[in-house]
Amino acid sequence: MNSRPYPTPATFTRARSGELFETAKTYFPGGVHSPVRAFKSVQGPAIFFERGEGCHLFDVDGQAFVDFCCSWGPLILGHVHPAVLERVQTTAANGMSFGTPTPHDNLIGKLILDNHRFIEMIRFVSSGTEAVMSALRLARGVTGRSKVIKFEGCYHGHVDSMLVKAGSGLVTFGISTSAGIPEAYAQETIVVPLADPEALESALRQNAGEVACVIIEPIPANNGLLLQNIEFLQFLREKTREYGVLLIFDEVISGFRVGFEGAAGLYDIEPDILTFGKIIGGGMPVGAYAASRAIMENVAPMGPVYQAGTLSANPVAMAAGFATLTELLKPGFYESLEEKTAQFTMHLQAYCDTRGYEVTFPHVGSIFWPTFTRKHIHRSDEIDGSRMDFFKTMHLECLKRGVYFGPSGYEVGFVSAAHTEADLDFAAEMICESLDVVFEG
């Protein structure tokens, strides 16, 4: 019997979390510092966690949960991995930020560049959003053009020109999805559907000579797991080259997650610019953008594209990233993680198939998505929003049984190296019990 203090439906409580959340709402907008944390898409109040260990989270009410959020992806090794913790503590003891170059920059830079065939230079920043913002500016600076093509259903952080959705019609200029974004910014972004080669080519043709870049999550994982056919990604690479447009792979989630070279390596497609985040910081706030030497030499101080950051490449973040990435390069790391994820999702799928539940678990590498449909979903407009009520119930029932998913049915789950077979078996059993409640009451 597992000795961890997992809750049960009879013992689950959010008493202390509820108190803290009510207090937090008097200090912070919505009580949080990132909207999804407020549990608006599920049943609240938000849970306050105070400790992580391996694949487990522990909340302020003393309950343990098997964690499939993993801080939204960075914790591929699990919480407080010994090698990462030791390197962070040693580095922090010598100073947490200098605003200068440090030897840590060179260590992690060499490690990445030596093991990623598609990039020759890299610049570290402090978040995935900052990486995307900088990559877009670089693409515009290199090409001398202003327009950007993005895909409906891909999320690229809270960059002004990326917080847009499609208007009416197949290929449209962006419409802002947030207050505070001038229409002129949105009008520089062209939005096309995913998995639609005709729409993509039409957008490139209609705006020939004006488009600086096309940006895509090669593995879209911010609005469900919208796995793309490799033929579409190859077509995207072919057409961007034909029209002289730079291709940006936003690998903030997929980078170092589905392989050390991310989706670019998995699909053997070379983009012009890549953006990274999440895993590259090992749990610390880090992002990066990278490309060929010819493109990156346009970045200040070598070139005219300005970008700077006081805390960029601070030694503690660089140390955490270096320790994490070193572990990922060990033989068999990714193969083992992918096999665990495949077995876990296969277990869940077999149960749902036996019961006739309309649920599937698409996955790639160690990313998976519980979705309440039997269809293979390639595009965000194929997601039936009304079925998110099923996830809302599943999320609560999983919490009651000691399993934690990110609080939105549009978010993916992650398996870490810290998830053992026993942990995954326990979680699968609890998820299956939760699905029984969803479908049978």
C-alpha positions as a LaTeX table, in Angstrom:
\begin{tabular}{lrrr}
\hline
Residue & $x$ (\AA) & $y$ (\AA) & $z$ (\AA) \\
\hline
Met1 & 0.00 & 0.00 & 0.00 \\
Asn2 & 1.32 & 3.44 & $-0.91$ \\
Ser3 & 2.23 & 5.46 & 2.18 \\
Arg4 & 1.89 & 8.86 & 0.55 \\
Pro5 & $-0.93$ & 11.04 & 1.92 \\
Tyr6 & $-3.13$ & 10.86 & $-1.16$ \\
Pro7 & $-6.64$ & 12.20 & $-0.64$ \\
Thr8 & $-9.73$ & 10.09 & $-1.21$ \\
Pro9 & $-13.20$ & 11.30 & $-2.22$ \\
Ala10 & $-14.13$ & 11.10 & 1.48 \\
Thr11 & $-11.10$ & 13.02 & 2.80 \\
Phe12 & $-10.25$ & 15.52 & 0.05 \\
Thr13 & $-10.20$ & 19.10 & 1.29 \\
Arg14 & $-9.23$ & 22.55 & 0.07 \\
Ala15 & $-9.85$ & 24.34 & 3.36 \\
Arg16 & $-6.42$ & 25.97 & 3.72 \\
Ser17 & $-6.08$ & 26.52 & $-0.05$ \\
Gly18 & $-9.48$ & 28.24 & $-0.03$ \\
Glu19 & $-8.42$ & 30.60 & 2.74 \\
Leu20 & $-5.18$ & 31.49 & 0.97 \\
Phe21 & $-6.99$ & 32.01 & $-2.33$ \\
Glu22 & $-9.50$ & 34.42 & $-0.81$ \\
Thr23 & $-6.61$ & 36.41 & 0.68 \\
Ala24 & $-4.68$ & 36.33 & $-2.59$ \\
Lys25 & $-7.65$ & 37.81 & $-4.45$ \\
Thr26 & $-7.28$ & 40.95 & $-2.33$ \\
Tyr27 & $-3.65$ & 41.30 & $-3.41$ \\
Phe28 & $-3.48$ & 40.14 & $-7.04$ \\
Pro29 & $-5.83$ & 40.30 & $-10.07$ \\
Gly30 & $-7.95$ & 37.17 & $-9.76$ \\
Gly31 & $-5.67$ & 36.04 & $-6.95$ \\
Val32 & $-3.05$ & 34.75 & $-9.38$ \\
His33 & $-0.10$ & 35.72 & $-11.59$ \\
Ser34 & $-1.16$ & 33.72 & $-14.65$ \\
Pro35 & $-4.86$ & 33.38 & $-15.53$ \\
Val36 & $-5.24$ & 29.59 & $-15.83$ \\
Arg37 & $-4.06$ & 29.15 & $-12.24$ \\
Ala38 & $-7.33$ & 30.65 & $-11.00$ \\
Phe39 & $-9.19$ & 27.37 & $-11.78$ \\
Lys40 & $-11.86$ & 29.26 & $-13.75$ \\
Ser41 & $-12.12$ & 26.40 & $-16.26$ \\
Val42 & $-12.53$ & 23.72 & $-13.59$ \\
Gln43 & $-14.01$ & 23.57 & $-10.09$ \\
Gly44 & $-12.26$ & 25.76 & $-7.57$ \\
Pro45 & $-10.90$ & 27.19 & $-5.43$ \\
Ala46 & $-7.35$ & 27.09 & $-6.75$ \\
Ile47 & $-5.03$ & 24.76 & $-4.90$ \\
Phe48 & $-1.94$ & 26.17 & $-3.22$ \\
Phe49 & 1.07 & 23.87 & $-3.32$ \\
Glu50 & 4.05 & 24.18 & $-1.02$ \\
Arg51 & 6.37 & 21.33 & $-1.96$ \\
Gly52 & 7.35 & 19.04 & $-4.81$ \\
Glu53 & 9.26 & 15.77 & $-4.71$ \\
Gly54 & 9.91 & 13.55 & $-7.72$ \\
Cys55 & 6.60 & 13.27 & $-9.54$ \\
His56 & 4.56 & 14.43 & $-6.55$ \\
Leu57 & 3.10 & 17.73 & $-5.42$ \\
Phe58 & 2.08 & 18.43 & $-1.82$ \\
Asp59 & $-0.55$ & 21.05 & $-1.05$ \\
Val60 & $-1.04$ & 23.28 & 1.98 \\
Asp61 & $-3.73$ & 20.91 & 3.26 \\
Gly62 & $-1.17$ & 18.09 & 3.56 \\
Gln63 & $-2.31$ & 16.07 & 0.54 \\
Ala64 & $-0.12$ & 14.41 & $-2.10$ \\
Phe65 & $-0.83$ & 14.34 & $-5.84$ \\
Val66 & 0.81 & 12.60 & $-8.78$ \\
Asp67 & 1.74 & 15.60 & $-10.92$ \\
Phe68 & 1.06 & 15.60 & $-14.67$ \\
Cys69 & 1.38 & 19.38 & $-15.01$ \\
Cys70 & 5.11 & 19.43 & $-14.16$ \\
Ser71 & 5.05 & 23.24 & $-13.92$ \\
Trp72 & 3.48 & 23.27 & $-17.42$ \\
Gly73 & 6.32 & 21.22 & $-18.88$ \\
Pro74 & 9.75 & 22.29 & $-17.58$ \\
Leu75 & 10.15 & 19.54 & $-15.01$ \\
Ile76 & 11.07 & 16.69 & $-17.32$ \\
Leu77 & 13.22 & 15.27 & $-14.50$ \\
Gly78 & 10.57 & 15.80 & $-11.85$ \\
His79 & 10.68 & 18.07 & $-8.81$ \\
Val80 & 13.97 & 18.81 & $-7.00$ \\
His81 & 16.10 & 16.43 & $-9.03$ \\
Pro82 & 19.30 & 15.91 & $-6.98$ \\
Ala83 & 21.73 & 16.91 & $-9.74$ \\
Val84 & 19.79 & 20.07 & $-10.56$ \\
Leu85 & 19.32 & 21.03 & $-6.92$ \\
Glu86 & 23.00 & 20.55 & $-6.09$ \\
Arg87 & 24.17 & 22.68 & $-9.01$ \\
Val88 & 21.64 & 25.44 & $-8.27$ \\
Gln89 & 22.57 & 25.58 & $-4.59$ \\
Thr90 & 26.30 & 25.67 & $-5.31$ \\
Thr91 & 25.85 & 28.40 & $-7.91$ \\
Ala92 & 23.45 & 30.50 & $-5.82$ \\
Ala93 & 25.89 & 30.44 & $-2.91$ \\
Asn94 & 28.31 & 32.38 & $-5.12$ \\
Gly95 & 25.76 & 34.99 & $-6.20$ \\
Met96 & 22.44 & 34.92 & $-7.99$ \\
Ser97 & 22.86 & 37.66 & $-10.57$ \\
Phe98 & 25.71 & 39.86 & $-11.75$ \\
Gly99 & 24.43 & 41.40 & $-14.98$ \\
Thr100 & 27.66 & 40.21 & $-16.58$ \\
Pro101 & 28.85 & 37.22 & $-18.61$ \\
Thr102 & 29.62 & 34.14 & $-16.50$ \\
Pro103 & 31.26 & 30.78 & $-17.30$ \\
His104 & 27.81 & 29.17 & $-16.92$ \\
Asp105 & 26.72 & 30.87 & $-20.17$ \\
Asn106 & 29.46 & 29.12 & $-22.11$ \\
Leu107 & 28.81 & 25.73 & $-20.53$ \\
Ile108 & 25.14 & 25.53 & $-21.44$ \\
Gly109 & 25.63 & 27.29 & $-24.78$ \\
Lys110 & 28.25 & 24.75 & $-25.89$ \\
Leu111 & 26.15 & 21.84 & $-24.62$ \\
Ile112 & 23.15 & 22.91 & $-26.70$ \\
Leu113 & 25.00 & 23.89 & $-29.86$ \\
Asp114 & 27.11 & 20.71 & $-29.84$ \\
Asn115 & 23.96 & 18.59 & $-29.74$ \\
His116 & 21.51 & 20.44 & $-32.01$ \\
Arg117 & 22.38 & 20.25 & $-35.69$ \\
Phe118 & 20.04 & 23.05 & $-36.80$ \\
Ile119 & 21.48 & 25.98 & $-34.81$ \\
Glu120 & 24.87 & 27.71 & $-34.68$ \\
Met121 & 24.32 & 30.58 & $-32.23$ \\
Ile122 & 21.92 & 31.14 & $-29.34$ \\
Arg123 & 20.78 & 34.07 & $-27.19$ \\
Phe124 & 19.31 & 33.49 & $-23.71$ \\
Val125 & 16.38 & 35.48 & $-22.37$ \\
Ser126 & 14.08 & 35.06 & $-19.36$ \\
Ser127 & 10.89 & 33.49 & $-20.76$ \\
Gly128 & 9.34 & 31.79 & $-23.74$ \\
Thr129 & 7.29 & 34.91 & $-24.49$ \\
Glu130 & 10.45 & 37.01 & $-24.56$ \\
Ala131 & 12.09 & 34.44 & $-26.85$ \\
Val132 & 9.20 & 34.65 & $-29.34$ \\
Met133 & 9.08 & 38.45 & $-29.19$ \\
Ser134 & 12.81 & 38.59 & $-29.93$ \\
Ala135 & 12.62 & 36.00 & $-32.72$ \\
Leu136 & 9.86 & 37.94 & $-34.48$ \\
Arg137 & 11.88 & 41.15 & $-34.24$ \\
Leu138 & 14.93 & 39.33 & $-35.60$ \\
Ala139 & 12.95 & 37.94 & $-38.55$ \\
Arg140 & 11.63 & 41.39 & $-39.38$ \\
Gly141 & 15.07 & 42.91 & $-39.02$ \\
Val142 & 16.69 & 40.33 & $-41.29$ \\
Thr143 & 14.06 & 40.49 & $-44.02$ \\
Gly144 & 13.07 & 44.16 & $-43.82$ \\
Arg145 & 9.41 & 43.07 & $-43.90$ \\
Ser146 & 6.71 & 43.57 & $-41.28$ \\
Lys147 & 3.97 & 40.96 & $-41.64$ \\
Val148 & 3.85 & 37.64 & $-39.81$ \\
Ile149 & 1.80 & 34.53 & $-40.56$ \\
Lys150 & 0.65 & 32.45 & $-37.60$ \\
Phe151 & $-1.77$ & 29.55 & $-37.25$ \\
Glu152 & $-5.11$ & 29.50 & $-35.48$ \\
Gly153 & $-4.76$ & 27.34 & $-32.38$ \\
Cys154 & $-1.04$ & 27.95 & $-31.83$ \\
Tyr155 & $-0.05$ & 30.01 & $-28.79$ \\
His156 & 3.18 & 31.98 & $-28.73$ \\
Gly157 & 3.07 & 33.74 & $-25.39$ \\
His158 & 1.54 & 37.13 & $-24.63$ \\
Val159 & 3.36 & 39.00 & $-27.41$ \\
Asp160 & 1.01 & 41.74 & $-28.68$ \\
Ser161 & 1.01 & 40.67 & $-32.32$ \\
Met162 & 0.53 & 37.00 & $-31.38$ \\
Leu163 & $-2.54$ & 37.49 & $-29.17$ \\
Val164 & $-4.81$ & 37.40 & $-32.18$ \\
Lys165 & $-7.36$ & 35.05 & $-33.67$ \\
Ala166 & $-8.69$ & 34.67 & $-37.19$ \\
Gly167 & $-11.51$ & 36.85 & $-38.43$ \\
Ser168 & $-14.17$ & 35.59 & $-40.80$ \\
Gly169 & $-12.86$ & 33.91 & $-43.93$ \\
Leu170 & $-10.17$ & 31.39 & $-44.70$ \\
Val171 & $-7.15$ & 33.69 & $-44.56$ \\
Thr172 & $-7.60$ & 36.82 & $-42.47$ \\
Phe173 & $-5.74$ & 39.55 & $-40.67$ \\
Gly174 & $-5.67$ & 39.04 & $-36.95$ \\
Ile175 & $-8.31$ & 40.24 & $-34.52$ \\
Ser176 & $-7.00$ & 41.01 & $-31.03$ \\
Thr177 & $-7.95$ & 38.58 & $-28.27$ \\
Ser178 & $-6.88$ & 40.97 & $-25.51$ \\
Ala179 & $-7.69$ & 44.54 & $-24.57$ \\
Gly180 & $-4.75$ & 46.90 & $-24.81$ \\
Ile181 & $-3.47$ & 45.73 & $-28.20$ \\
Pro182 & $-3.71$ & 48.40 & $-30.92$ \\
Glu183 & $-5.49$ & 47.26 & $-34.06$ \\
Ala184 & $-2.41$ & 48.22 & $-36.07$ \\
Tyr185 & $-0.41$ & 45.52 & $-34.27$ \\
Ala186 & $-3.01$ & 42.86 & $-35.00$ \\
Gln187 & $-3.15$ & 43.94 & $-38.62$ \\
Glu188 & 0.48 & 42.95 & $-39.06$ \\
Thr189 & $-0.46$ & 39.33 & $-38.29$ \\
Ile190 & $-2.12$ & 37.04 & $-40.82$ \\
Val191 & $-3.92$ & 34.05 & $-39.31$ \\
Val192 & $-4.46$ & 30.82 & $-41.25$ \\
Pro193 & $-5.87$ & 27.44 & $-40.20$ \\
Leu194 & $-3.61$ & 24.59 & $-39.20$ \\
Ala195 & $-3.38$ & 21.55 & $-41.48$ \\
Asp196 & $-4.56$ & 23.55 & $-44.50$ \\
Pro197 & $-1.83$ & 23.78 & $-47.17$ \\
Glu198 & $-4.09$ & 25.67 & $-49.61$ \\
Ala199 & $-4.78$ & 28.42 & $-47.06$ \\
Leu200 & $-1.09$ & 28.70 & $-46.25$ \\
Glu201 & $-0.04$ & 29.03 & $-49.86$ \\
Ser202 & $-2.84$ & 31.52 & $-50.51$ \\
Ala203 & $-1.61$ & 33.70 & $-47.62$ \\
Leu204 & 1.97 & 33.59 & $-48.88$ \\
Arg205 & 0.92 & 34.37 & $-52.45$ \\
Gln206 & $-1.44$ & 37.22 & $-51.56$ \\
Asn207 & 1.17 & 38.86 & $-49.34$ \\
Ala208 & 4.28 & 38.08 & $-51.39$ \\
Gly209 & 7.16 & 40.40 & $-50.54$ \\
Glu210 & 5.51 & 41.57 & $-47.28$ \\
Val211 & 5.80 & 38.55 & $-44.99$ \\
Ala212 & 8.87 & 38.36 & $-42.77$ \\
Cys213 & 8.17 & 34.96 & $-41.26$ \\
Val214 & 5.76 & 32.16 & $-40.56$ \\
Ile215 & 5.66 & 31.02 & $-36.94$ \\
Ile216 & 4.24 & 27.69 & $-35.80$ \\
Glu217 & 4.32 & 25.30 & $-32.89$ \\
Pro218 & 5.48 & 22.24 & $-34.85$ \\
Ile219 & 3.79 & 20.24 & $-32.11$ \\
Pro220 & 0.87 & 22.51 & $-31.14$ \\
Ala221 & 0.36 & 21.85 & $-27.43$ \\
Asn222 & $-1.21$ & 24.98 & $-25.97$ \\
Asn223 & $-4.75$ & 24.47 & $-27.25$ \\
Gly224 & $-5.00$ & 20.73 & $-27.02$ \\
Leu225 & $-2.43$ & 18.44 & $-28.62$ \\
Leu226 & $-3.03$ & 19.19 & $-32.31$ \\
Leu227 & $-0.60$ & 16.75 & $-33.89$ \\
Gln228 & 0.20 & 17.71 & $-37.47$ \\
Asn229 & 0.96 & 15.38 & $-40.34$ \\
Ile230 & 4.63 & 15.57 & $-41.25$ \\
Glu231 & 3.61 & 16.24 & $-44.86$ \\
Phe232 & 2.05 & 19.55 & $-43.80$ \\
Leu233 & 5.19 & 20.62 & $-41.94$ \\
Gln234 & 7.34 & 19.65 & $-44.92$ \\
Phe235 & 5.03 & 21.65 & $-47.19$ \\
Leu236 & 5.37 & 24.61 & $-44.84$ \\
Arg237 & 9.17 & 24.41 & $-45.05$ \\
Glu238 & 9.08 & 24.10 & $-48.83$ \\
Lys239 & 6.73 & 27.05 & $-49.37$ \\
Thr240 & 8.47 & 29.42 & $-46.96$ \\
Arg241 & 11.70 & 28.84 & $-48.85$ \\
Glu242 & 9.93 & 29.33 & $-52.18$ \\
Tyr243 & 8.58 & 32.73 & $-51.07$ \\
Gly244 & 11.76 & 33.82 & $-49.28$ \\
Val245 & 10.05 & 33.82 & $-45.87$ \\
Leu246 & 11.77 & 32.78 & $-42.65$ \\
Leu247 & 10.28 & 29.84 & $-40.76$ \\
Ile248 & 10.16 & 30.01 & $-36.96$ \\
Phe249 & 9.56 & 26.86 & $-34.94$ \\
Asp250 & 8.21 & 27.79 & $-31.53$ \\
Glu251 & 9.60 & 24.92 & $-29.48$ \\
Val252 & 8.98 & 26.40 & $-26.05$ \\
Ile253 & 7.07 & 23.22 & $-25.16$ \\
Ser254 & 8.41 & 20.63 & $-27.62$ \\
Gly255 & 12.06 & 21.69 & $-27.40$ \\
Phe256 & 14.09 & 19.14 & $-25.40$ \\
Arg257 & 10.79 & 17.38 & $-24.57$ \\
Val258 & 10.26 & 15.06 & $-27.56$ \\
Gly259 & 14.01 & 14.72 & $-28.07$ \\
Phe260 & 17.07 & 16.87 & $-27.49$ \\
Glu261 & 16.53 & 18.48 & $-30.90$ \\
Gly262 & 12.82 & 18.83 & $-30.26$ \\
Ala263 & 10.29 & 18.63 & $-33.07$ \\
Ala264 & 12.84 & 19.89 & $-35.60$ \\
Gly265 & 14.92 & 16.81 & $-34.95$ \\
Leu266 & 11.96 & 14.47 & $-34.61$ \\
Tyr267 & 10.60 & 15.46 & $-38.03$ \\
Asp268 & 14.02 & 16.23 & $-39.55$ \\
Ile269 & 12.88 & 19.69 & $-40.66$ \\
Glu270 & 15.28 & 22.64 & $-40.39$ \\
Pro271 & 13.58 & 25.94 & $-39.48$ \\
Asp272 & 15.35 & 29.28 & $-39.81$ \\
Ile273 & 14.84 & 30.35 & $-36.19$ \\
Leu274 & 13.89 & 28.34 & $-33.10$ \\
Thr275 & 12.52 & 29.53 & $-29.77$ \\
Phe276 & 12.96 & 27.64 & $-26.51$ \\
Gly277 & 11.72 & 27.84 & $-22.93$ \\
Lys278 & 10.37 & 25.47 & $-20.28$ \\
Ile279 & 12.93 & 22.63 & $-20.05$ \\
Ile280 & 15.87 & 24.81 & $-21.06$ \\
Gly281 & 15.69 & 26.42 & $-17.61$ \\
Gly282 & 15.28 & 23.26 & $-15.55$ \\
Gly283 & 12.57 & 24.91 & $-13.46$ \\
Met284 & 14.06 & 28.41 & $-13.52$ \\
Pro285 & 12.66 & 31.20 & $-15.76$ \\
Val286 & 14.70 & 30.88 & $-18.96$ \\
Gly287 & 13.99 & 31.22 & $-22.67$ \\
Ala288 & 16.19 & 31.37 & $-25.74$ \\
Tyr289 & 16.15 & 31.93 & $-29.47$ \\
Ala290 & 18.63 & 30.40 & $-31.86$ \\
Ala291 & 19.46 & 30.18 & $-35.55$ \\
Ser292 & 22.33 & 30.04 & $-38.00$ \\
Arg293 & 25.33 & 32.28 & $-37.42$ \\
Ala294 & 24.34 & 34.41 & $-40.43$ \\
Ile295 & 20.93 & 35.21 & $-38.90$ \\
Met296 & 22.07 & 35.58 & $-35.29$ \\
Glu297 & 24.84 & 38.01 & $-36.21$ \\
Asn298 & 22.04 & 40.52 & $-36.85$ \\
Val299 & 21.43 & 40.69 & $-33.08$ \\
Ala300 & 23.01 & 43.55 & $-31.10$ \\
Pro301 & 25.82 & 44.18 & $-30.38$ \\
Met302 & 26.90 & 42.50 & $-33.63$ \\
Gly303 & 23.99 & 43.76 & $-35.71$ \\
Pro304 & 21.12 & 46.26 & $-35.79$ \\
Val305 & 18.37 & 44.16 & $-34.12$ \\
Tyr306 & 18.24 & 45.31 & $-30.50$ \\
Gln307 & 17.39 & 43.00 & $-27.61$ \\
Ala308 & 18.58 & 43.10 & $-24.02$ \\
Gly309 & 17.71 & 41.78 & $-20.57$ \\
Thr310 & 19.12 & 42.46 & $-17.11$ \\
Leu311 & 18.49 & 38.93 & $-15.84$ \\
Ser312 & 19.17 & 37.13 & $-19.11$ \\
Ala313 & 21.59 & 34.20 & $-18.58$ \\
Asn314 & 21.80 & 34.79 & $-14.85$ \\
Pro315 & 24.10 & 32.14 & $-13.34$ \\
Val316 & 21.47 & 30.27 & $-11.30$ \\
Ala317 & 19.17 & 29.79 & $-14.29$ \\
Met318 & 22.05 & 28.74 & $-16.49$ \\
Ala319 & 23.21 & 26.24 & $-13.87$ \\
Ala320 & 19.72 & 24.71 & $-13.57$ \\
Gly321 & 19.47 & 24.42 & $-17.34$ \\
Phe322 & 22.91 & 22.90 & $-17.74$ \\
Ala323 & 22.27 & 20.28 & $-15.06$ \\
Thr324 & 18.91 & 19.37 & $-16.61$ \\
Leu325 & 20.13 & 19.14 & $-20.19$ \\
Thr326 & 23.12 & 17.05 & $-19.11$ \\
Glu327 & 20.71 & 14.44 & $-17.73$ \\
Leu328 & 18.72 & 14.44 & $-20.97$ \\
Leu329 & 21.79 & 13.50 & $-22.99$ \\
Lys330 & 22.31 & 10.26 & $-21.10$ \\
Pro331 & 21.82 & 7.19 & $-23.33$ \\
Gly332 & 18.25 & 5.93 & $-23.50$ \\
Phe333 & 16.71 & 8.87 & $-21.64$ \\
Tyr334 & 14.14 & 9.80 & $-24.27$ \\
Glu335 & 13.42 & 6.23 & $-25.32$ \\
Ser336 & 12.60 & 5.28 & $-21.73$ \\
Leu337 & 10.39 & 8.32 & $-21.20$ \\
Glu338 & 8.50 & 7.78 & $-24.44$ \\
Glu339 & 7.93 & 4.11 & $-23.64$ \\
Lys340 & 6.55 & 4.98 & $-20.18$ \\
Thr341 & 4.16 & 7.49 & $-21.69$ \\
Ala342 & 3.02 & 5.09 & $-24.39$ \\
Gln343 & 2.34 & 2.33 & $-21.85$ \\
Phe344 & 0.49 & 4.71 & $-19.55$ \\
Thr345 & $-1.77$ & 6.11 & $-22.26$ \\
Met346 & $-2.30$ & 2.60 & $-23.69$ \\
His347 & $-3.53$ & 1.46 & $-20.27$ \\
Leu348 & $-5.99$ & 4.35 & $-20.12$ \\
Gln349 & $-7.13$ & 3.88 & $-23.71$ \\
Ala350 & $-7.74$ & 0.16 & $-23.25$ \\
Tyr351 & $-9.94$ & 0.84 & $-20.23$ \\
Cys352 & $-11.96$ & 3.49 & $-22.07$ \\
Asp353 & $-12.33$ & 1.24 & $-25.11$ \\
Thr354 & $-13.59$ & $-1.62$ & $-22.95$ \\
Arg355 & $-16.15$ & 0.64 & $-21.29$ \\
Gly356 & $-17.13$ & 2.39 & $-24.51$ \\
Tyr357 & $-16.13$ & 5.80 & $-23.16$ \\
Glu358 & $-15.67$ & 8.50 & $-25.80$ \\
Val359 & $-12.16$ & 9.44 & $-24.73$ \\
Thr360 & $-8.77$ & 9.29 & $-26.43$ \\
Phe361 & $-5.23$ & 10.05 & $-25.29$ \\
Pro362 & $-3.16$ & 11.34 & $-28.22$ \\
His363 & 0.49 & 11.55 & $-27.31$ \\
Val364 & 3.93 & 12.28 & $-28.69$ \\
Gly365 & 7.12 & 11.68 & $-26.75$ \\
Ser366 & 6.19 & 12.36 & $-23.12$ \\
Ile367 & 3.31 & 14.75 & $-23.92$ \\
Phe368 & $-0.28$ & 13.50 & $-23.81$ \\
Trp369 & $-3.78$ & 14.98 & $-23.87$ \\
Pro370 & $-6.96$ & 13.52 & $-22.36$ \\
Thr371 & $-9.66$ & 14.53 & $-24.83$ \\
Phe372 & $-13.32$ & 13.58 & $-24.90$ \\
Thr373 & $-13.67$ & 12.55 & $-28.53$ \\
Arg374 & $-12.80$ & 9.64 & $-30.79$ \\
Lys375 & $-11.68$ & 11.93 & $-33.60$ \\
His376 & $-8.09$ & 12.79 & $-34.45$ \\
Ile377 & $-8.01$ & 16.55 & $-33.96$ \\
His378 & $-5.62$ & 18.57 & $-36.13$ \\
Arg379 & $-7.15$ & 22.04 & $-35.67$ \\
Ser380 & $-8.56$ & 24.08 & $-32.83$ \\
Asp381 & $-11.91$ & 24.55 & $-34.60$ \\
Glu382 & $-12.37$ & 20.77 & $-34.45$ \\
Ile383 & $-12.48$ & 20.85 & $-30.64$ \\
Asp384 & $-16.02$ & 20.61 & $-29.26$ \\
Gly385 & $-15.97$ & 23.13 & $-26.43$ \\
Ser386 & $-19.17$ & 21.74 & $-24.94$ \\
Arg387 & $-17.31$ & 18.55 & $-24.03$ \\
Met388 & $-14.98$ & 20.45 & $-21.72$ \\
Asp389 & $-17.61$ & 19.88 & $-19.03$ \\
Phe390 & $-16.48$ & 16.24 & $-19.02$ \\
Phe391 & $-12.94$ & 17.35 & $-18.30$ \\
Lys392 & $-14.16$ & 19.66 & $-15.55$ \\
Thr393 & $-15.73$ & 16.68 & $-13.77$ \\
Met394 & $-12.73$ & 14.45 & $-14.43$ \\
His395 & $-10.36$ & 17.08 & $-13.07$ \\
Leu396 & $-12.25$ & 17.32 & $-9.77$ \\
Glu397 & $-12.57$ & 13.56 & $-9.40$ \\
Cys398 & $-8.85$ & 13.13 & $-10.10$ \\
Leu399 & $-8.02$ & 15.71 & $-7.43$ \\
Lys400 & $-10.14$ & 13.79 & $-4.95$ \\
Arg401 & $-8.02$ & 10.72 & $-5.68$ \\
Gly402 & $-4.56$ & 12.31 & $-5.70$ \\
Val403 & $-3.92$ & 13.05 & $-9.39$ \\
Tyr404 & $-3.15$ & 16.57 & $-10.57$ \\
Phe405 & $-3.69$ & 17.86 & $-14.11$ \\
Gly406 & $-3.35$ & 21.47 & $-15.24$ \\
Pro407 & $-6.72$ & 23.19 & $-14.58$ \\
Ser408 & $-7.96$ & 23.36 & $-18.19$ \\
Gly409 & $-9.13$ & 20.77 & $-20.65$ \\
Tyr410 & $-7.17$ & 22.52 & $-23.38$ \\
Glu411 & $-3.87$ & 21.91 & $-21.59$ \\
Val412 & $-1.69$ & 18.86 & $-22.17$ \\
Gly413 & $-0.20$ & 16.53 & $-19.59$ \\
Phe414 & 3.46 & 15.61 & $-19.14$ \\
Val415 & 5.21 & 12.48 & $-17.93$ \\
Ser416 & 8.58 & 13.00 & $-16.24$ \\
Ala417 & 11.54 & 10.76 & $-15.63$ \\
Ala418 & 10.50 & 10.74 & $-11.97$ \\
His419 & 7.20 & 8.97 & $-12.68$ \\
Thr420 & 7.77 & 5.33 & $-11.74$ \\
Glu421 & 5.76 & 2.39 & $-13.02$ \\
Ala422 & 4.03 & 2.23 & $-9.64$ \\
Asp423 & 3.18 & 5.94 & $-9.78$ \\
Leu424 & 1.73 & 5.59 & $-13.26$ \\
Asp425 & $-0.24$ & 2.46 & $-12.34$ \\
Phe426 & $-1.74$ & 4.25 & $-9.34$ \\
Ala427 & $-2.55$ & 7.34 & $-11.42$ \\
Ala428 & $-4.11$ & 5.25 & $-14.19$ \\
Glu429 & $-6.34$ & 3.47 & $-11.68$ \\
Met430 & $-7.47$ & 6.78 & $-10.19$ \\
Ile431 & $-8.07$ & 8.34 & $-13.61$ \\
Cys432 & $-10.17$ & 5.33 & $-14.63$ \\
Glu433 & $-12.22$ & 5.65 & $-11.44$ \\
Ser434 & $-12.70$ & 9.33 & $-12.23$ \\
Leu435 & $-13.87$ & 8.55 & $-15.75$ \\
Asp436 & $-16.41$ & 6.13 & $-14.31$ \\
Val437 & $-17.87$ & 9.06 & $-12.37$ \\
Val438 & $-17.85$ & 11.25 & $-15.50$ \\
Phe439 & $-19.75$ & 8.73 & $-17.64$ \\
Glu440 & $-21.72$ & 6.72 & $-15.12$ \\
Gly441 & $-22.27$ & 9.13 & $-12.24$ \\
\hline
\end{tabular}
